Amino acid sequence: MELTAADHRIPLSDGNSIPIIGFATYSHPNLPGDEIFPTDENGNWIFHQTNLCATWEALEACKDAGLVKSLGVSHFNRRQLELILNKPRLKYKPVCNQVECHPYFTQRKLLEFCQQHDILLVAFTPLGISKDRDWLSTYSKPLLEDELLNSLGKKYKKTAAQVALRFNIQRGIAVIPKSFDPKIIKENFQIFDFSLTTEEMKSIETLNTDVRVVHLPMLSDHPEYPFHDEY
Ligand SMILES: NC(=O)c1ccc[n+]([C@@H]2O[C@H](COP(=O)([O-])OP(=O)(O)OC[C@H]3O[C@@H](n4cnc5c(N)ncnc54)[C@H](OP(=O)(O)O)[C@@H]3O)[C@@H](O)[C@H]2O)c1
């Protein structure tokens, strides 16, 4: 399908649609109490015993009650997606899965699985940079300094960031870059007036390092921590 600056919505499997590029809105939650993430006497996080299928059923009830339009998931790996997709008496499939995705972490296998099941992949941290230091891996290469992305940017009179975003939308992935700078926000949306060739897309795919920026180390003992599996 042809995506343009004026028409850049992509259909979801439930009949709704979302823009292929969106404003990112996350900020630290302001919850009542002293501790947003309570810990035990050893400093380990205290977790809920999550039952993903029961949670999904509660979300289905929210949709039936007209409280939400569409249901999606985030950080789900293949096993967790299959758990929902194969759930007995499933009423609504997840329409999207929001995960980290950019040229250094291309999510090829998860993308293929999602596309086979009509689940839209939504890319967070699509520029490989995150401000949230608590969530990060110790090692991450600065994506926006990448030689190939910068040389393609030069060719198309775009920034490395715009090339990275365009790469994902050309793969059918929605992107949610976040910036507090109005000039940068505008710039991040100017990705509909150029197109990467098939060869250029293939070259960018080879940049994949399989190293995620956001790996949530404080959750690694959680029974549903998604990153112990390959994808
Ligand atoms: N599902 C999840 O668990 C999860 C996890 C992480 C993120 N997210 C979602 O994804 C959104 C985006 O996350 P994020 O990790 O990208 O946000 P972030 O932590 O705010 O990091 C984005 C960084 O990129 C910079 N930036 C943005 N555009 C740029 C450009 N064109 N050139 C250079 N620097 C640029 C921003 O700087 P300036 O502000 O200075 O421009 C900021 O430092 C979040 O708001 C949230 O909604 C979800």
The ligand as a MOL file (V3000), in Angstrom:
LIG
                    3D

  0  0  0     0  0            999 V3000
M  V30 BEGIN CTAB
M  V30 COUNTS 48 52 0 0 0
M  V30 BEGIN ATOM
M  V30 1 N 6.4840 -0.8070 25.6850 0
M  V30 2 C 7.5480 -0.4570 26.3740 0
M  V30 3 O 7.9580 -1.0880 27.3440 0
M  V30 4 C 8.3120 0.7210 25.9240 0
M  V30 5 C 9.6610 0.8480 26.2380 0
M  V30 6 C 10.3400 1.9700 25.7810 0
M  V30 7 C 9.6430 2.9260 25.0540 0
M  V30 8 N 8.3330 2.7710 24.7880 0 CHG=1
M  V30 9 C 7.5550 3.7400 24.0260 0
M  V30 10 O 8.3090 4.2160 22.9600 0
M  V30 11 C 8.3860 5.6370 23.0280 0
M  V30 12 C 9.7200 6.0660 22.5010 0
M  V30 13 O 10.6850 5.5600 23.3540 0
M  V30 14 P 12.1430 6.0010 23.2480 0
M  V30 15 O 12.9340 4.9780 24.0080 0
M  V30 16 O 12.4520 6.2560 21.7950 0 CHG=-1
M  V30 17 O 12.0680 7.3880 24.0270 0
M  V30 18 P 13.1390 8.1830 24.8450 0
M  V30 19 O 13.6040 7.3630 26.0160 0
M  V30 20 O 12.5920 9.5230 25.0930 0
M  V30 21 O 14.3720 8.3110 23.8460 0
M  V30 22 C 14.2880 8.9240 22.6170 0
M  V30 23 C 15.5480 9.7360 22.4760 0
M  V30 24 O 15.7700 10.0010 21.1270 0
M  V30 25 C 16.0440 11.3880 20.9720 0
M  V30 26 N 15.6250 11.7140 19.6140 0
M  V30 27 C 14.3650 11.6490 19.1130 0
M  V30 28 N 14.3840 11.9420 17.8030 0
M  V30 29 C 15.6760 12.2040 17.4830 0
M  V30 30 C 16.3240 12.5570 16.2900 0
M  V30 31 N 15.6540 12.7020 15.1370 0
M  V30 32 N 17.6640 12.7350 16.2950 0
M  V30 33 C 18.3530 12.5840 17.4350 0
M  V30 34 N 17.8020 12.2470 18.6280 0
M  V30 35 C 16.4620 12.0490 18.6320 0
M  V30 36 C 15.3160 12.0820 22.0800 0
M  V30 37 O 15.9540 13.2830 22.4280 0
M  V30 38 P 15.1780 14.7110 22.5190 0
M  V30 39 O 13.9640 14.5240 23.3650 0
M  V30 40 O 16.2030 15.5670 23.1390 0
M  V30 41 O 14.8590 15.0810 21.1130 0
M  V30 42 C 15.4790 11.0520 23.2150 0
M  V30 43 O 16.7210 11.2150 23.8580 0
M  V30 44 C 8.1150 5.9730 24.4930 0
M  V30 45 O 7.5250 7.2160 24.6620 0
M  V30 46 C 7.1370 4.8890 24.8820 0
M  V30 47 O 5.8420 5.3030 24.4890 0
M  V30 48 C 7.6530 1.6960 25.2010 0
M  V30 END ATOM
M  V30 BEGIN BOND
M  V30 1 1 1 2
M  V30 2 2 2 3
M  V30 3 1 2 4
M  V30 4 1 4 5
M  V30 5 2 4 48
M  V30 6 2 5 6
M  V30 7 1 6 7
M  V30 8 2 7 8
M  V30 9 1 8 9
M  V30 10 1 8 48
M  V30 11 1 9 10
M  V30 12 1 9 46
M  V30 13 1 10 11
M  V30 14 1 11 12
M  V30 15 1 11 44
M  V30 16 1 12 13
M  V30 17 1 13 14
M  V30 18 2 14 15
M  V30 19 1 14 16
M  V30 20 1 14 17
M  V30 21 1 17 18
M  V30 22 2 18 19
M  V30 23 1 18 20
M  V30 24 1 18 21
M  V30 25 1 21 22
M  V30 26 1 22 23
M  V30 27 1 23 24
M  V30 28 1 23 42
M  V30 29 1 24 25
M  V30 30 1 25 26
M  V30 31 1 25 36
M  V30 32 1 26 27
M  V30 33 1 26 35
M  V30 34 2 27 28
M  V30 35 1 28 29
M  V30 36 1 29 30
M  V30 37 2 29 35
M  V30 38 1 30 31
M  V30 39 2 30 32
M  V30 40 1 32 33
M  V30 41 2 33 34
M  V30 42 1 34 35
M  V30 43 1 36 37
M  V30 44 1 36 42
M  V30 45 1 37 38
M  V30 46 2 38 39
M  V30 47 1 38 40
M  V30 48 1 38 41
M  V30 49 1 42 43
M  V30 50 1 44 45
M  V30 51 1 44 46
M  V30 52 1 46 47
M  V30 END BOND
M  V30 END CTAB
M  END
